[in-house]
């Protein structure tokens, strides 16, 4: 069940409520009966399990990099070097 944060417009009182997703939002402050606004808050994120590794999301480049069979990268001169060598 999610936790929602609220703040009163009148007195500034902040509180939170555990509510179902389909429940109506709280409309009145429990302290002064003023109108409340639902605040946007961060959600909790829990990672469970052994962890995440580079091998979890494989692509064709990662296999070549691990086996040492990747193609050598050709080095290209920068435009400034090319202009200097043409003169």
N, CA, C and O atoms as a printed pandas DataFrame, in Angstrom:
     atom_number atom_name residue_name chain_id  residue_number  x_coord  y_coord  z_coord
0              1         N          UNK        A               1    0.849   -1.164    0.000
1              2        CA          UNK        A               1    0.000    0.000    0.000
2              3         C          UNK        A               1    0.906    1.242    0.000
3              4         O          UNK        A               1    1.824    1.331    0.815
4              5         N          UNK        A               2    0.657    2.203   -0.907
5              6        CA          UNK        A               2    1.524    3.380   -0.984
6              7         C          UNK        A               2    1.306    4.369    0.158
7              8         O          UNK        A               2    0.237    4.423    0.766
8              9         N          UNK        A               3    2.340    5.140    0.428
9             10        CA          UNK        A               3    2.284    6.210    1.411
10            11         C          UNK        A               3    2.203    7.533    0.673
11            12         O          UNK        A               3    3.016    7.802   -0.211
12            13         N          UNK        A               4    1.233    8.358    1.025
13            14        CA          UNK        A               4    1.078    9.668    0.402
14            15         C          UNK        A               4    1.368   10.747    1.436
15            16         O          UNK        A               4    0.971   10.629    2.595
16            17         N          UNK        A               5    2.066   11.804    1.008
17            18        CA          UNK        A               5    2.374   12.938    1.871
18            19         C          UNK        A               5    1.401   14.071    1.569
19            20         O          UNK        A               5    1.069   14.330    0.412
20            21         N          UNK        A               6    0.954   14.737    2.618
21            22        CA          UNK        A               6    0.026   15.853    2.490
22            23         C          UNK        A               6    0.552   17.042    3.275
23            24         O          UNK        A               6    1.308   16.880    4.232
24            25         N          UNK        A               7    0.143   18.253    2.859
25            26        CA          UNK        A               7    0.461   19.466    3.599
26            27         C          UNK        A               7   -0.756   20.378    3.602
27            28         O          UNK        A               7   -1.406   20.581    2.577
28            29         N          UNK        A               8   -1.049   20.922    4.775
29            30        CA          UNK        A               8   -2.198   21.810    4.935
30            31         C          UNK        A               8   -1.878   23.189    4.363
31            32         O          UNK        A               8   -0.797   23.732    4.590
32            33         N          UNK        A               9   -2.823   23.743    3.625
33            34        CA          UNK        A               9   -2.650   25.094    3.073
34            35         C          UNK        A               9   -2.756   26.164    4.166
35            36         O          UNK        A               9   -2.114   27.211    4.086
36            37         N          UNK        A              10   -3.567   25.888    5.175
37            38        CA          UNK        A              10   -3.852   26.880    6.213
38            39         C          UNK        A              10   -2.764   26.945    7.288
39            40         O          UNK        A              10   -2.214   28.013    7.553
40            41         N          UNK        A              11   -2.458   25.807    7.903
41            42        CA          UNK        A              11   -1.511   25.813    9.027
42            43         C          UNK        A              11   -0.132   25.254    8.666
43            44         O          UNK        A              11    0.794   25.368    9.469
44            45         N          UNK        A              12    0.032   24.654    7.481
45            46        CA          UNK        A              12    1.329   24.127    7.063
46            47         C          UNK        A              12    1.674   22.762    7.639
47            48         O          UNK        A              12    2.787   22.276    7.437
48            49         N          UNK        A              13    0.749   22.136    8.349
49            50        CA          UNK        A              13    0.985   20.827    8.959
50            51         C          UNK        A              13    1.229   19.775    7.870
51            52         O          UNK        A              13    0.458   19.664    6.917
52            53         N          UNK        A              14    2.318   19.005    8.026
53            54        CA          UNK        A              14    2.637   17.935    7.068
54            55         C          UNK        A              14    2.362   16.590    7.727
55            56         O          UNK        A              14    2.692   16.373    8.893
56            57         N          UNK        A              15    1.755   15.694    6.963
57            58        CA          UNK        A              15    1.470   14.350    7.466
58            59         C          UNK        A              15    1.452   13.379    6.304
59            60         O          UNK        A              15    1.394   13.774    5.140
60            61         N          UNK        A              16    1.501   12.110    6.640
61            62        CA          UNK        A              16    1.454   11.076    5.604
62            63         C          UNK        A              16    0.396   10.046    5.944
63            64         O          UNK        A              16    0.081    9.824    7.113
64            65         N          UNK        A              17   -0.150    9.419    4.912
65            66        CA          UNK        A              17   -1.191    8.405    5.080
66            67         C          UNK        A              17   -0.901    7.214    4.196
67            68         O          UNK        A              17   -0.468    7.365    3.054
68            69         N          UNK        A              18   -1.141    6.035    4.725
69            70        CA          UNK        A              18   -1.086    4.809    3.944
70            71         C          UNK        A              18   -2.457    4.632    3.327
71            72         O          UNK        A              18   -3.446    4.466    4.042
72            73         N          UNK        A              19   -2.528    4.665    2.003
73            74        CA          UNK        A              19   -3.813    4.562    1.323
74            75         C          UNK        A              19   -3.683    3.649    0.124
75            76         O          UNK        A              19   -2.619    3.541   -0.487
76            77         N          UNK        A              20   -4.771    3.002   -0.198
77            78        CA          UNK        A              20   -4.824    2.220   -1.417
78            79         C          UNK        A              20   -4.837    3.150   -2.626
79            80         O          UNK        A              20   -5.203    4.319   -2.508
80            81         N          UNK        A              21   -4.448    2.647   -3.759
81            82        CA          UNK        A              21   -4.381    3.463   -4.963
82            83         C          UNK        A              21   -5.759    3.967   -5.364
83            84         O          UNK        A              21   -5.882    5.076   -5.884
84            85         N          UNK        A              22   -6.785    3.180   -5.135
85            86        CA          UNK        A              22   -8.147    3.559   -5.542
86            87         C          UNK        A              22   -8.875    4.403   -4.499
87            88         O          UNK        A              22   -9.987    4.864   -4.758
88            89         N          UNK        A              23   -8.276    4.616   -3.328
89            90        CA          UNK        A              23   -8.924    5.427   -2.284
90            91         C          UNK        A              23   -8.917    6.900   -2.664
91            92         O          UNK        A              23   -8.020    7.367   -3.366
92            93         N          UNK        A              24   -9.920    7.622   -2.197
93            94        CA          UNK        A              24   -9.993    9.069   -2.404
94            95         C          UNK        A              24   -8.885    9.753   -1.603
95            96         O          UNK        A              24   -8.602    9.349   -0.475
96            97         N          UNK        A              25   -8.252   10.793   -2.177
97            98        CA          UNK        A              25   -7.230   11.510   -1.404
98            99         C          UNK        A              25   -7.832   12.261   -0.218
99           100         O          UNK        A              25   -9.009   12.621   -0.229
100          101         N          UNK        A              26   -7.011   12.489    0.798
101          102        CA          UNK        A              26   -7.442   13.236    1.980
102          103         C          UNK        A              26   -7.691   14.683    1.546
103          104         O          UNK        A              26   -6.912   15.243    0.776
104          105         N          UNK        A              27   -8.766   15.282    2.035
105          106        CA          UNK        A              27   -9.120   16.645    1.626
106          107         C          UNK        A              27   -9.024   17.660    2.760
107          108         O          UNK        A              27   -8.908   18.858    2.504
108          109         N          UNK        A              28   -9.070   17.191    4.031
109          110        CA          UNK        A              28   -9.026   18.124    5.159
110          111         C          UNK        A              28   -7.889   17.782    6.110
111          112         O          UNK        A              28   -7.520   16.620    6.274
112          113         N          UNK        A              29   -7.349   18.814    6.725
113          114        CA          UNK        A              29   -6.247   18.672    7.679
114          115         C          UNK        A              29   -6.764   18.095    8.998
115          116         O          UNK        A              29   -7.798   18.546    9.489
116          117         N          UNK        A              30   -6.079   17.114    9.585
117          118        CA          UNK        A              30   -6.528   16.560   10.864
118          119         C          UNK        A              30   -6.315   17.532   12.033
119          120         O          UNK        A              30   -6.907   17.345   13.096
120          121         N          UNK        A              31   -5.487   18.557   11.857
121          122        CA          UNK        A              31   -5.207   19.516   12.928
122          123         C          UNK        A              31   -6.196   20.684   12.946
123          124         O          UNK        A              31   -6.748   21.024   13.992
124          125         N          UNK        A              32   -6.417   21.308   11.749
125          126        CA          UNK        A              32   -7.231   22.534   11.728
126          127         C          UNK        A              32   -8.417   22.453   10.768
127          128         O          UNK        A              32   -9.151   23.432   10.628
128          129         N          UNK        A              33   -8.622   21.327   10.113
129          130        CA          UNK        A              33   -9.705   21.108    9.148
130          131         C          UNK        A              33   -9.601   21.988    7.897
131          132         O          UNK        A              33  -10.594   22.191    7.198
132          133         N          UNK        A              34   -8.404   22.507    7.616
133          134        CA          UNK        A              34   -8.186   23.281    6.398
134          135         C          UNK        A              34   -7.970   22.353    5.208
135          136         O          UNK        A              34   -7.859   21.138    5.372
136          137         N          UNK        A              35   -7.912   22.931    4.008
137          138        CA          UNK        A              35   -7.690   22.140    2.797
138          139         C          UNK        A              35   -6.230   21.694    2.742
139          140         O          UNK        A              35   -5.330   22.409    3.184
140          141         N          UNK        A              36   -6.013   20.497    2.190
141          142        CA          UNK        A              36   -4.658   19.959    2.074
142          143         C          UNK        A              36   -4.309   19.693    0.610
143          144         O          UNK        A              36   -5.185   19.488   -0.230
144          145         N          UNK        A              37   -3.022   19.703    0.332
145          146        CA          UNK        A              37   -2.491   19.352   -0.985
146          147         C          UNK        A              37   -1.670   18.075   -0.844
147          148         O          UNK        A              37   -0.937   17.896    0.129
148          149         N          UNK        A              38   -1.804   17.203   -1.819
149          150        CA          UNK        A              38   -0.974   15.997   -1.825
150          151         C          UNK        A              38    0.371   16.376   -2.424
151          152         O          UNK        A              38    0.428   16.972   -3.500
152          153         N          UNK        A              39    1.446   16.035   -1.739
153          154        CA          UNK        A              39    2.786   16.392   -2.165
154          155         C          UNK        A              39    3.380   15.301   -3.040
155          156         O          UNK        A              39    3.045   14.124   -2.906
156          157         N          UNK        A              40    4.255   15.706   -3.925
157          158        CA          UNK        A              40    4.978   14.748   -4.756
158          159         C          UNK        A              40    6.226   14.348   -3.977
159          160         O          UNK        A              40    6.997   15.203   -3.542
160          161         N          UNK        A              41    6.413   13.065   -3.807
161          162        CA          UNK        A              41    7.569   12.593   -3.045
162          163         C          UNK        A              41    8.243   11.458   -3.786
163          164         O          UNK        A              41    7.654   10.839   -4.672
164          165         N          UNK        A              42    9.477   11.195   -3.417
165          166        CA          UNK        A              42   10.229   10.108   -4.036
166          167         C          UNK        A              42    9.693    8.764   -3.602
167          168         O          UNK        A              42    9.098    8.632   -2.532
168          169         N          UNK        A              43    9.906    7.778   -4.430
169          170        CA          UNK        A              43    9.433    6.445   -4.088
170          171         C          UNK        A              43   10.602    5.614   -3.581
171          172         O          UNK        A              43   11.756    5.864   -3.929
172          173         N          UNK        A              44   10.297    4.649   -2.777
173          174        CA          UNK        A              44   11.316    3.741   -2.292
174          175         C          UNK        A              44   11.670    2.729   -3.358
175          176         O          UNK        A              44   10.784    2.203   -4.032
176          177         N          UNK        A              45   12.931    2.455   -3.519
177          178        CA          UNK        A              45   13.385    1.515   -4.526
178          179         C          UNK        A              45   14.272    0.496   -3.827
179          180         O          UNK        A              45   15.289    0.846   -3.227
180          181         N          UNK        A              46   13.881   -0.751   -3.911
181          182        CA          UNK        A              46   14.611   -1.807   -3.231
182          183         C          UNK        A              46   15.129   -2.793   -4.268
183          184         O          UNK        A              46   14.356   -3.346   -5.050
184          185         N          UNK        A              47   16.437   -3.011   -4.271
185          186        CA          UNK        A              47   17.035   -4.009   -5.144
186          187         C          UNK        A              47   17.198   -5.287   -4.343
187          188         O          UNK        A              47   17.811   -5.291   -3.276
188          189         N          UNK        A              48   16.646   -6.367   -4.864
189          190        CA          UNK        A              48   16.774   -7.651   -4.184
190          191         C          UNK        A              48   17.548   -8.607   -5.086
191          192         O          UNK        A              48   17.528   -8.472   -6.309
192          193         N          UNK        A              49   18.203   -9.536   -4.495
193          194        CA          UNK        A              49   18.926  -10.527   -5.268
194          195         C          UNK        A              49   20.427  -10.368   -5.114
195          196         O          UNK        A              49   20.906   -9.665   -4.225
196          197         N          UNK        A              50   21.154  -11.027   -5.989
197          198        CA          UNK        A              50   22.608  -11.049   -5.904
198          199         C          UNK        A              50   23.252   -9.776   -6.422
199          200         O          UNK        A              50   24.391   -9.477   -6.063
200          201         N          UNK        A              51   22.553   -9.021   -7.254
201          202        CA          UNK        A              51   23.123   -7.787   -7.783
202          203         C          UNK        A              51   23.019   -7.753   -9.285
203          204         O          UNK        A              51   22.452   -8.649   -9.910
204          205         N          UNK        A              52   23.570   -6.713   -9.848
205          206        CA          UNK        A              52   23.528   -6.521  -11.281
206          207         C          UNK        A              52   24.953   -6.481  -11.803
207          208         O          UNK        A              52   25.818   -5.819  -11.232
208          209         N          UNK        A              53   25.181   -7.180  -12.870
209          210        CA          UNK        A              53   26.514   -7.283  -13.437
210          211         C          UNK        A              53   26.484   -6.881  -14.900
211          212         O          UNK        A              53   25.416   -6.792  -15.506
212          213         N          UNK        A              54   27.654   -6.638  -15.462
213          214        CA          UNK        A              54   27.749   -6.236  -16.859
214          215         C          UNK        A              54   27.218   -7.333  -17.785
215          216         O          UNK        A              54   26.784   -7.046  -18.900
216          217         N          UNK        A              55   27.251   -8.556  -17.337
217          218        CA          UNK        A              55   26.791   -9.670  -18.175
218          219         C          UNK        A              55   25.279   -9.860  -18.125
219          220         O          UNK        A              55   24.741  -10.692  -18.856
220          221         N          UNK        A              56   24.582   -9.103  -17.273
221          222        CA          UNK        A              56   23.129   -9.244  -17.183
222          223         C          UNK        A              56   22.425   -8.784  -18.447
223          224         O          UNK        A              56   21.414   -9.368  -18.837
224          225         N          UNK        A              57   22.936   -7.760  -19.085
225          226        CA          UNK        A              57   22.323   -7.212  -20.290
226          227         C          UNK        A              57   23.341   -7.313  -21.414
227          228         O          UNK        A              57   24.060   -6.360  -21.713
228          229         N          UNK        A              58   23.384   -8.460  -22.016
229          230        CA          UNK        A              58   24.393   -8.726  -23.028
230          231         C          UNK        A              58   24.020   -8.081  -24.355
231          232         O          UNK        A              58   22.847   -7.962  -24.708
232          233         N          UNK        A              59   25.032   -7.679  -25.061
233          234        CA          UNK        A              59   24.858   -7.275  -26.443
234          235         C          UNK        A              59   26.016   -7.882  -27.228
235          236         O          UNK        A              59   26.933   -8.454  -26.639
236          237         N          UNK        A              60   25.980   -7.762  -28.525
237          238        CA          UNK        A              60   26.991   -8.443  -29.332
238          239         C          UNK        A              60   28.390   -7.889  -29.093
239          240         O          UNK        A              60   29.366   -8.622  -29.251
240          241         N          UNK        A              61   28.518   -6.611  -28.714
241          242        CA          UNK        A              61   29.836   -6.026  -28.479
242          243         C          UNK        A              61   30.476   -6.534  -27.191
243          244         O          UNK        A              61   31.698   -6.660  -27.122
244          245         N          UNK        A              62   29.672   -6.828  -26.168
245          246        CA          UNK        A              62   30.241   -7.247  -24.891
246          247         C          UNK        A              62   30.903   -8.618  -24.995
247          248         O          UNK        A              62   31.909   -8.869  -24.331
248          249         N          UNK        A              63   30.355   -9.501  -25.815
249          250        CA          UNK        A              63   30.932  -10.833  -25.972
250          251         C          UNK        A              63   32.296  -10.741  -26.667
251          252         O          UNK        A              63   33.240  -11.434  -26.289
252          253         N          UNK        A              64   32.387   -9.888  -27.676
253          254        CA          UNK        A              64   33.648   -9.717  -28.389
254          255         C          UNK        A              64   34.694   -9.080  -27.490
255          256         O          UNK        A              64   35.868   -9.445  -27.550
256          257         N          UNK        A              65   34.286   -8.140  -26.664
257          258        CA          UNK        A              65   35.225   -7.459  -25.770
258          259         C          UNK        A              65   35.793   -8.427  -24.735
259          260         O          UNK        A              65   36.973   -8.336  -24.396
260          261         N          UNK        A              66   34.978   -9.348  -24.230
261          262        CA          UNK        A              66   35.449  -10.295  -23.230
262          263         C          UNK        A              66   36.357  -11.355  -23.822
263          264         O          UNK        A              66   37.274  -11.826  -23.150
264          265         N          UNK        A              67   36.114  -11.744  -25.087
265          266        CA          UNK        A              67   36.910  -12.804  -25.678
266          267         C          UNK        A              67   38.200  -12.284  -26.297
267          268         O          UNK        A              67   39.073  -13.071  -26.662
268          269         N          UNK        A              68   38.328  -10.964  -26.419
269          270        CA          UNK        A              68   39.547  -10.396  -26.985
270          271         C          UNK        A              68   39.566  -10.444  -28.502
271          272         O          UNK        A              68   40.630  -10.270  -29.097
272          273         N          UNK        A              69   38.444  -10.669  -29.145
273          274        CA          UNK        A              69   38.406  -10.778  -30.608
274          275         C          UNK        A              69   37.824   -9.538  -31.267
275          276         O          UNK        A              69   37.402   -9.583  -32.423
276          277         N          UNK        A              70   37.800   -8.429  -30.532
277          278        CA          UNK        A              70   37.231   -7.248  -31.142
278          279         C          UNK        A              70   38.156   -6.700  -32.223
279          280         O          UNK        A              70   39.363   -6.939  -32.209
280          281         N          UNK        A              71   37.578   -5.974  -33.141
281          282        CA          UNK        A              71   38.345   -5.401  -34.236
282          283         C          UNK        A              71   39.118   -4.188  -33.734
283          284         O          UNK        A              71   38.606   -3.433  -32.907
284          285         N          UNK        A              72   40.350   -3.986  -34.221
285          286        CA          UNK        A              72   41.097   -2.799  -33.797
286          287         C          UNK        A              72   40.438   -1.539  -34.354
287          288         O          UNK        A              72   39.903   -1.535  -35.463
288          289         N          UNK        A              73   40.489   -0.495  -33.577
289          290        CA          UNK        A              73   39.893    0.773  -33.967
290          291         C          UNK        A              73   40.904    1.550  -34.785
291          292         O          UNK        A              73   42.054    1.713  -34.377
292          293         N          UNK        A              74   40.464    2.036  -35.962
293          294        CA          UNK        A              74   41.347    2.835  -36.796
294          295         C          UNK        A              74   41.390    4.244  -36.257
295          296         O          UNK        A              74   40.360    4.830  -35.923
296          297         N          UNK        A              75   42.613    4.790  -36.175
297          298        CA          UNK        A              75   42.762    6.154  -35.696
298          299         C          UNK        A              75   42.732    7.091  -36.889
299          300         O          UNK        A              75   43.437    6.890  -37.878
300          301         N          UNK        A              76   41.907    8.114  -36.778
301          302        CA          UNK        A              76   41.820    9.110  -37.823
302          303         C          UNK        A              76   42.422   10.406  -37.311
303          304         O          UNK        A              76   42.284   10.746  -36.136
304          305         N          UNK        A              77   43.095   11.130  -38.210
305          306        CA          UNK        A              77   43.651   12.414  -37.824
306          307         C          UNK        A              77   42.543   13.438  -37.642
307          308         O          UNK        A              77   41.501   13.366  -38.293
308          309         N          UNK        A              78   42.775   14.376  -36.764
309          310        CA          UNK        A              78   41.806   15.447  -36.584
310          311         C          UNK        A              78   41.886   16.397  -37.777
311          312         O          UNK        A              78   42.910   16.400  -38.460
312          313         N          UNK        A              79   40.881   17.191  -38.060
313          314        CA          UNK        A              79   40.912   18.107  -39.197
314          315         C          UNK        A              79   42.108   19.061  -39.149
315          316         O          UNK        A              79   42.654   19.399  -40.199
316          317         N          UNK        A              80   42.529   19.501  -37.962
317          318        CA          UNK        A              80   43.667   20.420  -37.860
318          319         C          UNK        A              80   44.951   19.735  -38.316
319          320         O          UNK        A              80   45.773   20.357  -38.988
320          321         N          UNK        A              81   45.135   18.467  -37.963
321          322        CA          UNK        A              81   46.326   17.724  -38.379
322          323         C          UNK        A              81   46.306   17.454  -39.865
323          324         O          UNK        A              81   47.343   17.530  -40.524
324          325         N          UNK        A              82   45.122   17.133  -40.412
325          326        CA          UNK        A              82   45.000   16.864  -41.845
326          327         C          UNK        A              82   45.356   18.116  -42.654
327          328         O          UNK        A              82   46.043   18.020  -43.670
328          329         N          UNK        A              83   44.890   19.292  -42.207
329          330        CA          UNK        A              83   45.178   20.540  -42.915
330          331         C          UNK        A              83   46.664   20.839  -42.867
331          332         O          UNK        A              83   47.219   21.342  -43.845
332          333         N          UNK        A              84   47.323   20.544  -41.755
333          334        CA          UNK        A              84   48.766   20.817  -41.613
334          335         C          UNK        A              84   49.577   19.880  -42.506
335          336         O          UNK        A              84   50.611   20.289  -43.034
336          337         N          UNK        A              85   49.143   18.651  -42.687
337          338        CA          UNK        A              85   49.902   17.711  -43.504
338          339         C          UNK        A              85   49.714   17.951  -44.985
339          340         O          UNK        A              85   50.579   17.565  -45.770
340          341         N          UNK        A              86   48.606   18.580  -45.409
341          342        CA          UNK        A              86   48.360   18.867  -46.813
342          343         C          UNK        A              86   49.194   20.036  -47.314
343          344         O          UNK        A              86   49.440   20.115  -48.518
344          345         N          UNK        A              87   49.636   20.933  -46.468
345          346        CA          UNK        A              87   50.383   22.107  -46.875
346          347         C          UNK        A              87   51.806   21.829  -47.165
347          348         O          UNK        A              87   52.553   22.741  -47.522
